[in-house]
Amino acid sequence: MISRKERRAAEHASRKAARKAGFIYTPPQPIPVTLSAAAAPTKENEPESFVLVGISEPGPPFPLFQDISPAKLAANRANAQHSSGAKSPETKSISAQNHTTHGLARHHNGNFKILTSEDPQAFEALKQSLLTEHNPLTPTQSILVHNMAESHWLAERAQRLQDSCIHPDTGAVTDEKHFSLYMRYKTTHTRAFHKCLNDLLKLRAEKSKAEFGFEAQKVANERHEMRKQSHYWEILKKDALACRQLSDLAAQNSKAREQNPAFDEAYEAELAKRGLEKNSWEAASQAA
C-alpha cells in the first residue's frame, strides 16, 4: 500500500508536469465503495464483514487534461523558458556555488576555490613561499607543494569557522554541531598537509639515494679501471726489465766470446753438465 507521503509526492509531481505542459490538473475523484454479495451478514450477533469492490490499483494519480487554445499553449511554453537556469559559463560557475556554506570539502567538483571573504593575494603569497622553500624540480614535486598550500589554507579556514562557534567572552561553544564539523575538517586538511610533506621528502630522499648510488657506482668503475691500467703498466714494466736483463746477458756473452774463443764449448759443456739446453734467444744471438 502506498503511504500518504508517497501519494502526496506523486500528486505534486503530476501537478507540476501538467502546469509545464500548459494543461489544467484535476485531482482524482474518490472511488465509490460498494459491497459484494459476500458482505451479507451470516448471523445476527456477528459483526458485518464486507469486501471492497471498485478500488483501483495503487499508483500515481494521473491528471485530467483539457483542451486549450494554441496561443495560450505557446505563451505558457515561452514563459516556462524564462526560468530555465544559467546559460553562460560565467553564470553557471556562479550558480554552482549557491549552496556553498563553508567550502571545506573543495566543492562538489573537487576544485579549490578562494571564498569572497578571503584574500587571494595571501593565498598566492603562501603558495609562493612554499615553492621557494621546497624548490620543486619535477611535476610530481610541484603537485605536492600546491596540495600542501591548499590543505594549509583549508585548515586555516576551518580554524576560523571553528572560532566563530565559540562565544568571545565566555568561551562556550554556541553551535556544537558546526563546531564538531569544522574540527573534523581541520584535522583532515592538517593530515593532508603533512602527508604531502612526507611524500615530498620521501620522494627527494629516494631520488638522492638513487643519484648517490649512481655516483658511487661510477667512482667504483673508475677505480676498477685505474687498477686494471696500473696492473697493465706494471706487467709492461716487468717485461721491459726482463728484456733489459736478457740484452745485458747477451752482450756479456758476446764480449766473453770475443775474449775467449773456447767460451762456447765451455758454456755448452756446463749446460750439458747441468742437463740444460740453450734458449732460443741464445741460439739466435749466437747465430747472429
C-alpha distance (Angstrom), angle and dihedral (degrees) to the residues before:
residue distance angle dihedral
M1 . . .
I2 3.81 . .
S3 3.79 115.1 .
R4 3.77 123.1 -125.8
K5 3.81 91.4 -110.3
E6 3.80 93.4 54.3
R7 3.82 91.7 45.2
R8 3.79 92.4 52.0
A9 3.81 91.1 47.3
A10 3.81 89.9 52.2
E11 3.81 91.3 49.2
H12 3.79 90.9 49.5
A13 3.82 91.7 50.3
S14 3.79 90.9 48.7
R15 3.80 92.8 50.6
K16 3.79 90.9 48.6
A17 3.82 92.2 49.8
A18 3.83 90.7 48.8
R19 3.79 92.3 50.9
K20 3.81 92.2 49.7
A21 3.79 91.2 50.3
G22 3.81 91.3 49.4
F23 3.79 97.2 -113.5
I24 3.77 131.5 124.5
Y25 3.78 115.3 -111.4
T26 3.79 118.0 -137.5
P27 3.82 115.7 -168.0
P28 3.81 115.9 -125.1
Q29 3.79 115.8 -91.8
P30 3.81 119.4 -122.1
I31 3.77 114.2 -95.6
P32 3.80 115.1 -121.7
V33 3.77 115.5 -117.1
T34 3.79 120.0 -134.8
L35 3.74 131.3 -176.2
S36 3.76 121.9 -121.0
A37 3.75 125.6 -136.7
A38 3.78 90.2 -97.8
A39 3.80 89.6 64.3
A40 3.85 94.3 76.6
P41 3.82 112.7 115.3
T42 3.77 114.6 -103.9
K43 3.78 99.2 -161.8
E44 3.74 133.8 22.0
N45 3.83 99.5 -120.3
E46 3.84 97.7 39.0
P47 3.81 120.5 96.6
E48 3.75 116.8 -106.1
S49 3.83 115.1 -97.5
F50 3.77 117.4 -160.8
V51 3.81 139.0 173.7
L52 3.82 122.1 -134.2
V53 3.80 112.7 -125.0
G54 3.79 126.4 -170.6
I55 3.82 99.2 30.6
S56 3.81 111.9 141.7
E57 3.78 124.3 -129.1
P58 3.81 115.8 -89.0
G59 3.79 114.7 -93.8
P60 3.78 142.5 113.3
P61 3.81 114.6 -53.9
F62 3.76 113.2 -109.1
P63 3.83 120.0 -137.5
L64 3.75 124.3 -120.9
F65 3.80 111.9 -126.5
Q66 3.77 127.8 -149.9
D67 3.75 127.9 -161.4
I68 3.80 117.5 -100.4
S69 3.75 132.2 -175.5
P70 3.81 119.8 -85.6
A71 3.83 90.6 -121.2
K72 3.77 92.8 56.4
L73 3.80 91.6 45.2
A74 3.81 90.5 52.3
A75 3.82 91.0 47.9
N76 3.80 91.7 50.0
R77 3.77 91.4 50.3
A78 3.81 91.7 48.2
N79 3.79 91.7 50.2
A80 3.79 91.2 49.1
Q81 3.81 89.4 61.1
H82 3.79 93.3 58.8
S83 3.83 93.2 76.7
S84 3.81 100.0 39.9
G85 3.82 93.9 122.6
A86 3.80 135.3 -116.3
K87 3.79 119.0 -12.0
S88 3.82 109.9 -179.5
P89 3.83 123.8 60.8
E90 3.81 90.5 -114.1
T91 3.79 94.2 55.3
K92 3.80 91.0 42.5
S93 3.80 90.7 54.4
I94 3.80 89.9 49.8
S95 3.79 94.9 47.2
A96 3.80 90.3 46.9
Q97 3.81 88.5 66.8
N98 3.80 95.9 49.9
H99 3.79 92.7 104.5
T100 3.81 95.1 43.4
T101 3.80 108.6 125.5
H102 3.81 104.8 164.5
G103 3.85 107.5 -9.7
L104 3.81 93.0 -138.4
A105 3.81 94.4 129.4
R106 3.86 94.2 61.4
H107 3.84 86.6 -109.1
H108 3.79 126.9 -83.7
N109 3.81 95.4 -68.0
G110 3.79 94.4 49.2
N111 3.82 95.7 -113.5
F112 3.78 122.9 135.3
K113 3.80 115.5 -122.0
I114 3.77 134.9 -177.0
L115 3.79 111.7 -130.0
T116 3.78 120.9 -126.8
S117 3.81 89.5 -113.9
E118 3.82 91.8 57.5
D119 3.78 132.1 77.7
P120 3.85 113.5 -112.6
Q121 3.81 91.2 -163.3
A122 3.80 90.6 57.9
F123 3.80 89.9 54.4
E124 3.81 91.6 48.8
A125 3.81 89.6 49.7
L126 3.81 90.4 51.4
K127 3.79 92.2 49.2
Q128 3.81 92.5 46.7
S129 3.80 91.7 50.1
L130 3.82 90.7 53.0
L131 3.80 91.1 47.4
T132 3.81 90.3 50.6
E133 3.79 92.5 47.9
H134 3.79 98.9 46.8
N135 3.83 98.6 28.2
P136 3.83 98.4 -155.8
L137 3.79 114.2 -141.0
T138 3.82 100.6 -173.5
P139 3.83 134.4 43.6
T140 3.81 90.2 -109.7
Q141 3.79 91.6 55.3
S142 3.83 90.4 48.2
I143 3.82 90.8 52.8
L144 3.80 91.1 50.7
V145 3.81 92.2 50.0
H146 3.84 92.1 49.0
N147 3.81 90.2 49.2
M148 3.80 89.0 50.8
A149 3.81 90.6 54.7
E150 3.81 93.0 48.3
S151 3.81 93.9 46.1
H152 3.80 92.2 49.5
W153 3.80 91.2 48.2
L154 3.81 91.9 50.7
A155 3.81 91.3 47.0
E156 3.82 89.8 53.5
R157 3.82 89.8 47.9
A158 3.80 90.5 52.0
Q159 3.80 89.6 49.7
R160 3.81 91.7 53.6
L161 3.79 91.8 48.5
Q162 3.79 89.8 47.0
D163 3.81 90.2 53.1
S164 3.81 89.5 52.2
C165 3.80 88.7 63.0
I166 3.82 91.8 59.9
H167 3.79 123.5 82.5
P168 3.84 108.0 -115.5
D169 3.81 94.1 -140.6
T170 3.78 106.0 35.5
G171 3.81 99.6 25.8
A172 3.79 91.2 -134.3
V173 3.80 120.5 144.5
T174 3.81 108.1 -106.8
D175 3.83 97.1 -174.3
E176 3.78 112.8 29.7
K177 3.82 94.8 178.6
H178 3.81 95.6 56.1
F179 3.80 91.6 36.2
S180 3.82 90.6 59.6
L181 3.80 91.0 44.1
Y182 3.80 93.6 52.7
M183 3.79 91.4 45.0
R184 3.82 91.1 54.7
Y185 3.80 91.4 48.7
K186 3.80 91.2 49.4
T187 3.81 91.0 51.8
T188 3.81 91.1 47.6
H189 3.81 95.2 51.5
T190 3.81 93.0 42.3
R191 3.79 89.5 54.9
A192 3.80 90.1 46.7
F193 3.82 89.9 53.7
H194 3.81 93.3 51.4
K195 3.80 92.0 44.4
C196 3.81 91.3 54.8
L197 3.80 90.0 46.9
N198 3.81 92.6 50.2
D199 3.81 91.5 46.7
L200 3.81 90.0 50.8
L201 3.81 93.2 49.8
K202 3.81 91.5 45.0
L203 3.80 91.6 49.8
R204 3.79 91.8 50.5
A205 3.81 92.1 46.5
E206 3.79 91.3 52.5
K207 3.79 91.0 47.8
S208 3.81 91.9 49.0
K209 3.78 90.4 47.4
A210 3.77 91.1 51.2
E211 3.80 91.8 47.8
F212 3.81 91.1 46.9
G213 3.79 90.8 49.5
F214 3.80 90.6 50.3
E215 3.80 91.7 50.0
A216 3.80 91.8 46.4
Q217 3.80 90.7 50.8
K218 3.79 89.6 48.0
V219 3.81 91.7 52.1
A220 3.80 91.1 46.7
N221 3.81 90.9 51.8
E222 3.80 90.9 49.4
R223 3.81 91.4 50.3
H224 3.78 91.2 48.9
E225 3.79 90.2 50.4
M226 3.79 90.3 49.4
R227 3.82 91.1 51.6
K228 3.79 89.8 50.2
Q229 3.79 91.2 50.8
S230 3.80 91.4 46.7
H231 3.80 91.5 50.7
Y232 3.80 90.1 48.3
W233 3.80 92.9 52.1
E234 3.79 91.1 44.5
I235 3.80 90.3 56.2
L236 3.80 90.8 47.9
K237 3.79 89.5 51.1
K238 3.79 92.2 51.9
D239 3.81 91.1 47.3
A240 3.78 90.7 50.8
L241 3.83 91.2 49.2
A242 3.83 91.2 50.0
C243 3.80 91.1 48.9
R244 3.78 89.2 50.0
Q245 3.81 91.6 52.0
L246 3.80 91.9 48.1
S247 3.78 90.5 49.2
D248 3.79 91.4 51.0
L249 3.81 90.7 48.2
A250 3.80 91.5 50.4
A251 3.77 90.3 49.6
Q252 3.81 90.5 50.6
N253 3.80 91.0 50.3
S254 3.79 92.0 49.4
K255 3.78 91.0 50.3
A256 3.83 91.0 47.9
R257 3.81 90.4 52.0
E258 3.76 90.6 53.0
Q259 3.77 92.4 50.5
N260 3.82 96.9 40.5
P261 3.85 118.6 31.1
A262 3.82 90.5 -165.6
F263 3.80 92.6 57.3
D264 3.80 94.5 101.9
E265 3.82 93.6 52.4
A266 3.79 91.5 47.1
Y267 3.86 91.8 46.0
E268 3.80 92.9 49.2
A269 3.79 90.8 46.2
E270 3.78 90.3 51.6
L271 3.83 90.6 49.6
A272 3.80 91.9 48.4
K273 3.77 89.7 48.1
R274 3.82 89.4 56.1
G275 3.79 93.6 41.2
L276 3.82 94.3 -113.0
E277 3.79 135.5 129.7
K278 3.74 133.9 -147.1
N279 3.77 118.3 -88.0
S280 3.77 120.8 -119.1
W281 3.80 92.0 -108.7
E282 3.80 90.4 51.5
A283 3.78 91.4 51.5
A284 3.78 90.7 47.7
S285 3.76 93.6 48.7
Q286 3.80 91.4 48.0
A287 3.81 91.1 49.5
A288 3.78 89.6 49.9
